[in-house]
Amino acid sequence: MNDVLLWLNDPQNWTGTRVTPGIVEQASAHLAYTAIALSIAGVIAFPLGLVLGHTGRASWLVSVANGLRALPTVGLLILLYVMVSPLISGRGDAVYLVPTEIALVLLALPAILANTYAGVRNVSPDARDAARGMGMTGRQVLFRVELPNALPLVFSGLRSAALQVIATATIAAYVGLGGLGRYVYDGLASRDFGQMAGGAVLVAALALLVDLALSLLQRATVSRGVSGRFSRRSTRDSRSAAVTVVRPEPPRGGPDGGPRPGQATTPAAALTPSGDHPSG
């Protein structure tokens, strides 16, 4: 634990040197790999999930996508590198970046697709029938009724995919790219366990920050009627008034306890809640 704190508190590890990038630069690269993978996966999985959920057809594609979760990411990365790298010419990082992004996209696809499909399918049939009864077309039902109601599950899939991709983007360092995984692999190779554990802590912290940002975006995007968030307002009706029960004083009668001559008596049941005599 002390080695991790010493490594994290070293200013040189944050700023870097001319040869070695710092933590800030590596975290930016890590976020860039994650953003690219999530963007590509979202462009593919989000519209497909909306269409499959709206039509209810070809649901087997969701099962096939869920099967991609079982693929070993490191083994898939090595296979893709062997297959794709000969097709890419040049001296840039594209030889390593393309296989890495393909592996990360395949990792993010199942969560986004499955949650989008489930969110649309779980919309209440009564809401759909009411929208069609108002004369809405199929496209209007999808974008005005089904999608707003499905947003909580859609964001849940996006957040799950983001956490998985951030945690797995460390494999970019395995093929020579940057990112926070650089500290994990370099620390393991040099037996610098403080650096290796520090890199793991940074990856976890980055995942938590991204999840927090997405949760705030979800809070600002999802309707309060769907999420169940309402402002605490008084539900008391302004027309209601407190009922005051007036206990009548015992009659001051004669010596025998009865009413005095000429004194009117009113039964308690004939009094209104406010203690007044009934009109009429």
C-alpha atoms as a printed R data frame, in Angstrom:
    type eleno elety resid chain resno       x       y       z
1   ATOM     1    CA   MET     A     1   0.000   0.000   0.000
2   ATOM     2    CA   ASN     A     2   2.839   2.365   0.798
3   ATOM     3    CA   ASP     A     3   4.430   1.661  -2.588
4   ATOM     4    CA   VAL     A     4   1.180   2.626  -4.322
5   ATOM     5    CA   LEU     A     5   0.892   5.897  -2.387
6   ATOM     6    CA   LEU     A     6   4.531   6.739  -3.063
7   ATOM     7    CA   TRP     A     7   4.088   6.098  -6.774
8   ATOM     8    CA   LEU     A     8   0.874   8.140  -6.978
9   ATOM     9    CA   ASN     A     9   2.400  11.033  -5.035
10  ATOM    10    CA   ASP     A    10   5.448  11.260  -7.274
11  ATOM    11    CA   PRO     A    11   4.991  14.441  -9.386
12  ATOM    12    CA   GLN     A    12   7.145  13.027 -12.172
13  ATOM    13    CA   ASN     A    13   4.649  10.230 -12.727
14  ATOM    14    CA   TRP     A    14   1.924  12.807 -13.358
15  ATOM    15    CA   THR     A    15   3.851  15.172 -15.602
16  ATOM    16    CA   GLY     A    16   5.996  12.575 -17.342
17  ATOM    17    CA   THR     A    17   9.338  13.015 -19.013
18  ATOM    18    CA   ARG     A    18  10.550  13.447 -22.555
19  ATOM    19    CA   VAL     A    19  10.559   9.699 -22.992
20  ATOM    20    CA   THR     A    20   7.719   8.531 -20.747
21  ATOM    21    CA   PRO     A    21   4.228  10.125 -20.870
22  ATOM    22    CA   GLY     A    22   2.630  11.139 -17.589
23  ATOM    23    CA   ILE     A    23  -0.554   9.951 -15.966
24  ATOM    24    CA   VAL     A    24  -2.613  12.812 -17.402
25  ATOM    25    CA   GLU     A    25  -1.537  12.022 -20.963
26  ATOM    26    CA   GLN     A    26  -2.064   8.296 -20.522
27  ATOM    27    CA   ALA     A    27  -5.511   8.869 -18.996
28  ATOM    28    CA   SER     A    28  -6.435  11.044 -21.986
29  ATOM    29    CA   ALA     A    29  -5.354   8.269 -24.357
30  ATOM    30    CA   HIS     A    30  -7.349   5.756 -22.314
31  ATOM    31    CA   LEU     A    31 -10.447   7.932 -22.568
32  ATOM    32    CA   ALA     A    32  -9.902   8.352 -26.306
33  ATOM    33    CA   TYR     A    33  -9.825   4.579 -26.866
34  ATOM    34    CA   THR     A    34 -12.988   4.248 -24.776
35  ATOM    35    CA   ALA     A    35 -14.830   7.061 -26.553
36  ATOM    36    CA   ILE     A    36 -14.030   5.638 -29.994
37  ATOM    37    CA   ALA     A    37 -15.245   2.175 -29.033
38  ATOM    38    CA   LEU     A    38 -18.447   3.434 -27.380
39  ATOM    39    CA   SER     A    39 -19.236   5.718 -30.314
40  ATOM    40    CA   ILE     A    40 -18.891   2.949 -32.883
41  ATOM    41    CA   ALA     A    41 -20.816   0.473 -30.733
42  ATOM    42    CA   GLY     A    42 -23.558   3.047 -30.107
43  ATOM    43    CA   VAL     A    43 -23.959   3.828 -33.797
44  ATOM    44    CA   ILE     A    44 -24.419   0.118 -34.504
45  ATOM    45    CA   ALA     A    45 -26.297  -1.174 -31.460
46  ATOM    46    CA   PHE     A    46 -28.595   1.726 -30.545
47  ATOM    47    CA   PRO     A    47 -30.576   1.983 -33.829
48  ATOM    48    CA   LEU     A    48 -30.612  -1.797 -34.162
49  ATOM    49    CA   GLY     A    49 -31.988  -2.184 -30.638
50  ATOM    50    CA   LEU     A    50 -34.703   0.394 -31.324
51  ATOM    51    CA   VAL     A    51 -35.809  -1.346 -34.513
52  ATOM    52    CA   LEU     A    52 -35.758  -4.839 -32.993
53  ATOM    53    CA   GLY     A    53 -37.607  -3.674 -29.903
54  ATOM    54    CA   HIS     A    54 -40.230  -1.757 -31.874
55  ATOM    55    CA   THR     A    55 -40.958  -4.508 -34.382
56  ATOM    56    CA   GLY     A    56 -40.347  -7.496 -32.103
57  ATOM    57    CA   ARG     A    57 -38.625  -9.329 -34.958
58  ATOM    58    CA   ALA     A    58 -35.201 -10.990 -35.207
59  ATOM    59    CA   SER     A    59 -34.783 -11.064 -31.450
60  ATOM    60    CA   TRP     A    60 -32.244 -13.838 -31.949
61  ATOM    61    CA   LEU     A    61 -29.737 -11.136 -32.853
62  ATOM    62    CA   VAL     A    62 -29.794 -10.016 -29.218
63  ATOM    63    CA   SER     A    63 -28.937 -13.552 -28.120
64  ATOM    64    CA   VAL     A    64 -26.090 -13.686 -30.616
65  ATOM    65    CA   ALA     A    65 -24.777 -10.349 -29.333
66  ATOM    66    CA   ASN     A    66 -24.924 -11.600 -25.754
67  ATOM    67    CA   GLY     A    67 -22.833 -14.555 -26.839
68  ATOM    68    CA   LEU     A    68 -20.009 -12.131 -27.653
69  ATOM    69    CA   ARG     A    69 -19.550 -11.603 -23.909
70  ATOM    70    CA   ALA     A    70 -17.955 -15.039 -23.685
71  ATOM    71    CA   LEU     A    71 -15.108 -14.171 -26.082
72  ATOM    72    CA   PRO     A    72 -11.710 -13.778 -24.379
73  ATOM    73    CA   THR     A    73 -10.705 -10.219 -25.192
74  ATOM    74    CA   VAL     A    74  -6.937 -10.711 -25.121
75  ATOM    75    CA   GLY     A    75  -7.126 -13.774 -27.355
76  ATOM    76    CA   LEU     A    76  -9.479 -11.949 -29.712
77  ATOM    77    CA   LEU     A    77  -7.081  -9.008 -29.821
78  ATOM    78    CA   ILE     A    78  -4.156 -11.216 -30.799
79  ATOM    79    CA   LEU     A    79  -6.245 -12.937 -33.481
80  ATOM    80    CA   LEU     A    80  -7.431  -9.612 -34.895
81  ATOM    81    CA   TYR     A    81  -3.901  -8.234 -34.876
82  ATOM    82    CA   VAL     A    82  -2.644 -11.206 -36.874
83  ATOM    83    CA   MET     A    83  -5.524 -10.908 -39.356
84  ATOM    84    CA   VAL     A    84  -5.830  -7.126 -39.703
85  ATOM    85    CA   SER     A    85  -2.280  -5.806 -39.412
86  ATOM    86    CA   PRO     A    86  -1.127  -7.180 -42.806
87  ATOM    87    CA   LEU     A    87  -3.995  -5.267 -44.440
88  ATOM    88    CA   ILE     A    88  -2.876  -1.895 -43.034
89  ATOM    89    CA   SER     A    89   0.089  -0.093 -44.486
90  ATOM    90    CA   GLY     A    90   1.969   2.811 -42.952
91  ATOM    91    CA   ARG     A    91   3.994   3.523 -39.869
92  ATOM    92    CA   GLY     A    92   1.297   5.021 -37.650
93  ATOM    93    CA   ASP     A    93  -0.522   3.472 -34.725
94  ATOM    94    CA   ALA     A    94  -3.358   2.282 -36.965
95  ATOM    95    CA   VAL     A    95  -1.796  -1.181 -37.133
96  ATOM    96    CA   TYR     A    96  -2.339  -1.537 -33.387
97  ATOM    97    CA   LEU     A    97  -5.328   0.749 -32.948
98  ATOM    98    CA   VAL     A    98  -7.712  -0.927 -35.397
99  ATOM    99    CA   PRO     A    99  -7.540  -4.421 -33.845
100 ATOM   100    CA   THR     A   100  -7.829  -2.930 -30.372
101 ATOM   101    CA   GLU     A   101 -10.903  -0.897 -31.240
102 ATOM   102    CA   ILE     A   102 -12.581  -3.861 -32.944
103 ATOM   103    CA   ALA     A   103 -12.121  -5.925 -29.786
104 ATOM   104    CA   LEU     A   104 -13.476  -3.123 -27.586
105 ATOM   105    CA   VAL     A   105 -16.455  -2.519 -29.895
106 ATOM   106    CA   LEU     A   106 -17.387  -6.202 -29.742
107 ATOM   107    CA   LEU     A   107 -17.203  -5.925 -25.965
108 ATOM   108    CA   ALA     A   108 -19.505  -2.875 -25.812
109 ATOM   109    CA   LEU     A   109 -22.104  -4.054 -28.339
110 ATOM   110    CA   PRO     A   110 -24.004  -6.615 -26.188
111 ATOM   111    CA   ALA     A   111 -24.793  -4.286 -23.279
112 ATOM   112    CA   ILE     A   112 -26.030  -1.418 -25.462
113 ATOM   113    CA   LEU     A   113 -28.038  -3.634 -27.819
114 ATOM   114    CA   ALA     A   114 -29.638  -5.808 -25.132
115 ATOM   115    CA   ASN     A   115 -30.639  -2.909 -22.896
116 ATOM   116    CA   THR     A   116 -32.023  -0.827 -25.756
117 ATOM   117    CA   TYR     A   117 -34.064  -3.780 -26.996
118 ATOM   118    CA   ALA     A   118 -35.330  -4.595 -23.498
119 ATOM   119    CA   GLY     A   119 -36.174  -0.952 -22.784
120 ATOM   120    CA   VAL     A   120 -38.383  -0.633 -25.859
121 ATOM   121    CA   ARG     A   121 -40.043  -4.013 -25.394
122 ATOM   122    CA   ASN     A   122 -40.868  -3.293 -21.738
123 ATOM   123    CA   VAL     A   123 -42.895  -0.188 -22.547
124 ATOM   124    CA   SER     A   124 -46.470  -0.612 -21.357
125 ATOM   125    CA   PRO     A   125 -48.798  -1.835 -24.138
126 ATOM   126    CA   ASP     A   126 -51.422   0.604 -22.854
127 ATOM   127    CA   ALA     A   127 -49.102   3.507 -23.692
128 ATOM   128    CA   ARG     A   128 -48.620   2.179 -27.226
129 ATOM   129    CA   ASP     A   129 -52.353   1.667 -27.730
130 ATOM   130    CA   ALA     A   130 -53.107   5.155 -26.448
131 ATOM   131    CA   ALA     A   131 -50.544   6.660 -28.827
132 ATOM   132    CA   ARG     A   132 -51.965   4.774 -31.796
133 ATOM   133    CA   GLY     A   133 -55.456   5.768 -30.737
134 ATOM   134    CA   MET     A   134 -54.374   9.404 -30.938
135 ATOM   135    CA   GLY     A   135 -53.371   8.847 -34.557
136 ATOM   136    CA   MET     A   136 -49.597   8.558 -34.174
137 ATOM   137    CA   THR     A   137 -47.622   6.733 -36.834
138 ATOM   138    CA   GLY     A   138 -45.212   3.932 -36.038
139 ATOM   139    CA   ARG     A   139 -42.237   6.282 -36.157
140 ATOM   140    CA   GLN     A   140 -43.959   8.748 -33.839
141 ATOM   141    CA   VAL     A   141 -44.820   5.985 -31.378
142 ATOM   142    CA   LEU     A   142 -41.182   4.889 -31.364
143 ATOM   143    CA   PHE     A   143 -39.601   8.289 -30.819
144 ATOM   144    CA   ARG     A   144 -42.297  10.001 -28.740
145 ATOM   145    CA   VAL     A   145 -43.505   7.160 -26.538
146 ATOM   146    CA   GLU     A   146 -41.231   4.121 -26.574
147 ATOM   147    CA   LEU     A   147 -37.840   5.826 -26.621
148 ATOM   148    CA   PRO     A   148 -38.533   8.277 -23.748
149 ATOM   149    CA   ASN     A   149 -39.823   5.409 -21.617
150 ATOM   150    CA   ALA     A   150 -36.855   3.209 -22.557
151 ATOM   151    CA   LEU     A   151 -34.183   5.803 -21.728
152 ATOM   152    CA   PRO     A   152 -33.460   4.516 -18.186
153 ATOM   153    CA   LEU     A   153 -32.569   1.065 -19.520
154 ATOM   154    CA   VAL     A   154 -30.708   2.569 -22.482
155 ATOM   155    CA   PHE     A   155 -28.510   4.589 -20.136
156 ATOM   156    CA   SER     A   156 -28.034   1.538 -17.955
157 ATOM   157    CA   GLY     A   157 -26.642  -0.343 -20.947
158 ATOM   158    CA   LEU     A   158 -24.413   2.575 -21.913
159 ATOM   159    CA   ARG     A   159 -23.008   2.869 -18.404
160 ATOM   160    CA   SER     A   160 -22.400  -0.862 -18.203
161 ATOM   161    CA   ALA     A   161 -20.623  -0.828 -21.564
162 ATOM   162    CA   ALA     A   162 -18.508   2.172 -20.520
163 ATOM   163    CA   LEU     A   163 -17.337   0.432 -17.353
164 ATOM   164    CA   GLN     A   164 -16.451  -2.735 -19.238
165 ATOM   165    CA   VAL     A   165 -14.574  -0.893 -21.979
166 ATOM   166    CA   ILE     A   166 -12.613   1.303 -19.550
167 ATOM   167    CA   ALA     A   167 -11.582  -1.743 -17.538
168 ATOM   168    CA   THR     A   168 -10.618  -3.693 -20.658
169 ATOM   169    CA   ALA     A   169  -8.941  -0.863 -22.594
170 ATOM   170    CA   THR     A   170  -5.778  -1.711 -20.656
171 ATOM   171    CA   ILE     A   171  -5.154  -4.340 -23.348
172 ATOM   172    CA   ALA     A   172  -4.148  -1.506 -25.677
173 ATOM   173    CA   ALA     A   173  -0.789  -1.491 -23.894
174 ATOM   174    CA   TYR     A   174  -0.392  -5.190 -24.724
175 ATOM   175    CA   VAL     A   175   0.104  -4.376 -28.406
176 ATOM   176    CA   GLY     A   176   2.264  -1.303 -27.832
177 ATOM   177    CA   LEU     A   177  -0.296   1.498 -27.461
178 ATOM   178    CA   GLY     A   178  -0.638   3.883 -24.524
179 ATOM   179    CA   GLY     A   179  -3.303   4.271 -21.892
180 ATOM   180    CA   LEU     A   180  -3.343   3.497 -18.200
181 ATOM   181    CA   GLY     A   181  -2.716  -0.125 -18.997
182 ATOM   182    CA   ARG     A   182   0.842   0.902 -19.780
183 ATOM   183    CA   TYR     A   183   1.552   1.141 -16.054
184 ATOM   184    CA   VAL     A   184   0.026  -2.266 -15.373
185 ATOM   185    CA   TYR     A   185   2.062  -4.092 -18.031
186 ATOM   186    CA   ASP     A   186   5.270  -2.136 -17.426
187 ATOM   187    CA   GLY     A   187   4.990  -2.624 -13.682
188 ATOM   188    CA   LEU     A   188   4.444  -6.347 -14.154
189 ATOM   189    CA   ALA     A   189   7.416  -6.625 -16.509
190 ATOM   190    CA   SER     A   190   9.769  -4.724 -14.175
191 ATOM   191    CA   ARG     A   191   8.275  -6.235 -11.005
192 ATOM   192    CA   ASP     A   192   7.378  -2.752  -9.825
193 ATOM   193    CA   PHE     A   193   4.231  -3.683  -7.951
194 ATOM   194    CA   GLY     A   194   3.653  -0.130  -6.768
195 ATOM   195    CA   GLN     A   195   3.404   1.048 -10.371
196 ATOM   196    CA   MET     A   196   1.243  -1.922 -11.364
197 ATOM   197    CA   ALA     A   197  -1.201  -1.433  -8.480
198 ATOM   198    CA   GLY     A   198  -1.182   2.335  -9.025
199 ATOM   199    CA   GLY     A   199  -2.209   1.836 -12.644
200 ATOM   200    CA   ALA     A   200  -5.047  -0.434 -11.533
201 ATOM   201    CA   VAL     A   201  -6.226   2.188  -9.029
202 ATOM   202    CA   LEU     A   202  -6.194   4.857 -11.745
203 ATOM   203    CA   VAL     A   203  -8.286   2.662 -14.059
204 ATOM   204    CA   ALA     A   204 -10.859   2.100 -11.304
205 ATOM   205    CA   ALA     A   205 -10.960   5.822 -10.472
206 ATOM   206    CA   LEU     A   206 -11.419   6.723 -14.145
207 ATOM   207    CA   ALA     A   207 -14.277   4.226 -14.456
208 ATOM   208    CA   LEU     A   208 -16.024   5.725 -11.434
209 ATOM   209    CA   LEU     A   209 -15.669   9.271 -12.767
210 ATOM   210    CA   VAL     A   210 -17.079   8.316 -16.165
211 ATOM   211    CA   ASP     A   211 -19.968   6.462 -14.539
212 ATOM   212    CA   LEU     A   212 -20.706   9.513 -12.390
213 ATOM   213    CA   ALA     A   213 -20.711  11.762 -15.461
214 ATOM   214    CA   LEU     A   214 -23.096   9.415 -17.291
215 ATOM   215    CA   SER     A   215 -25.388   9.242 -14.267
216 ATOM   216    CA   LEU     A   216 -25.610  13.040 -14.209
217 ATOM   217    CA   LEU     A   217 -26.343  13.026 -17.944
218 ATOM   218    CA   GLN     A   218 -29.060  10.443 -17.365
219 ATOM   219    CA   ARG     A   219 -30.580  12.542 -14.599
220 ATOM   220    CA   ALA     A   220 -30.706  15.576 -16.881
221 ATOM   221    CA   THR     A   221 -32.062  13.657 -19.895
222 ATOM   222    CA   VAL     A   222 -34.642  11.221 -18.551
223 ATOM   223    CA   SER     A   223 -38.058  12.706 -17.872
224 ATOM   224    CA   ARG     A   224 -39.109  13.030 -14.255
225 ATOM   225    CA   GLY     A   225 -42.315  11.197 -15.013
226 ATOM   226    CA   VAL     A   226 -40.323   8.185 -16.213
227 ATOM   227    CA   SER     A   227 -37.632   8.220 -13.538
228 ATOM   228    CA   GLY     A   228 -40.096   8.913 -10.721
229 ATOM   229    CA   ARG     A   229 -38.292  12.062  -9.516
230 ATOM   230    CA   PHE     A   230 -40.670  14.781  -8.362
231 ATOM   231    CA   SER     A   231 -40.111  17.881  -6.326
232 ATOM   232    CA   ARG     A   232 -41.305  17.669  -2.773
233 ATOM   233    CA   ARG     A   233 -44.366  19.849  -2.724
234 ATOM   234    CA   SER     A   234 -47.091  20.046  -0.188
235 ATOM   235    CA   THR     A   235 -49.999  17.834  -1.167
236 ATOM   236    CA   ARG     A   236 -52.399  19.540   1.248
237 ATOM   237    CA   ASP     A   237 -55.530  20.901  -0.367
238 ATOM   238    CA   SER     A   238 -55.887  24.623   0.165
239 ATOM   239    CA   ARG     A   239 -59.655  24.151   0.506
240 ATOM   240    CA   SER     A   240 -59.328  21.877   3.521
241 ATOM   241    CA   ALA     A   241 -59.516  23.391   6.944
242 ATOM   242    CA   ALA     A   242 -58.828  22.069  10.379
243 ATOM   243    CA   VAL     A   243 -61.883  20.778  12.198
244 ATOM   244    CA   THR     A   244 -62.179  22.086  15.715
245 ATOM   245    CA   VAL     A   245 -64.228  20.028  18.114
246 ATOM   246    CA   VAL     A   246 -65.876  22.184  20.759
247 ATOM   247    CA   ARG     A   247 -66.903  20.405  23.873
248 ATOM   248    CA   PRO     A   248 -70.025  22.003  25.308
249 ATOM   249    CA   GLU     A   249 -69.810  23.136  28.885
250 ATOM   250    CA   PRO     A   250 -72.018  21.296  31.347
251 ATOM   251    CA   PRO     A   251 -75.299  23.116  31.838
252 ATOM   252    CA   ARG     A   252 -75.617  25.208  34.896
253 ATOM   253    CA   GLY     A   253 -78.958  24.128  36.185
254 ATOM   254    CA   GLY     A   254 -80.831  24.131  39.371
255 ATOM   255    CA   PRO     A   255 -80.102  22.188  42.453
256 ATOM   256    CA   ASP     A   256 -81.124  18.883  40.851
257 ATOM   257    CA   GLY     A   257 -78.628  19.287  37.966
258 ATOM   258    CA   GLY     A   258 -81.252  19.845  35.291
259 ATOM   259    CA   PRO     A   259 -81.461  22.803  32.930
260 ATOM   260    CA   ARG     A   260 -82.686  26.049  34.136
261 ATOM   261    CA   PRO     A   261 -86.122  27.140  33.011
262 ATOM   262    CA   GLY     A   262 -85.998  28.676  29.556
263 ATOM   263    CA   GLN     A   263 -82.502  27.260  28.703
264 ATOM   264    CA   ALA     A   264 -82.349  25.579  25.229
265 ATOM   265    CA   THR     A   265 -80.579  22.267  24.892
266 ATOM   266    CA   THR     A   266 -78.945  21.017  21.701
267 ATOM   267    CA   PRO     A   267 -77.907  17.383  21.252
268 ATOM   268    CA   ALA     A   268 -74.167  16.881  20.601
269 ATOM   269    CA   ALA     A   269 -74.896  14.919  17.429
270 ATOM   270    CA   ALA     A   270 -76.670  17.938  15.960
271 ATOM   271    CA   LEU     A   271 -73.510  20.057  16.074
272 ATOM   272    CA   THR     A   272 -71.420  20.494  12.973
273 ATOM   273    CA   PRO     A   273 -67.623  19.680  13.113
274 ATOM   274    CA   SER     A   274 -66.902  23.354  13.714
275 ATOM   275    CA   GLY     A   275 -69.266  23.486  16.674
276 ATOM   276    CA   ASP     A   276 -71.903  25.661  14.978
277 ATOM   277    CA   HIS     A   277 -75.594  24.924  14.914
278 ATOM   278    CA   PRO     A   278 -76.904  23.543  11.609
279 ATOM   279    CA   SER     A   279 -78.579  26.064   9.414
280 ATOM   280    CA   GLY     A   280 -82.288  25.835   8.839
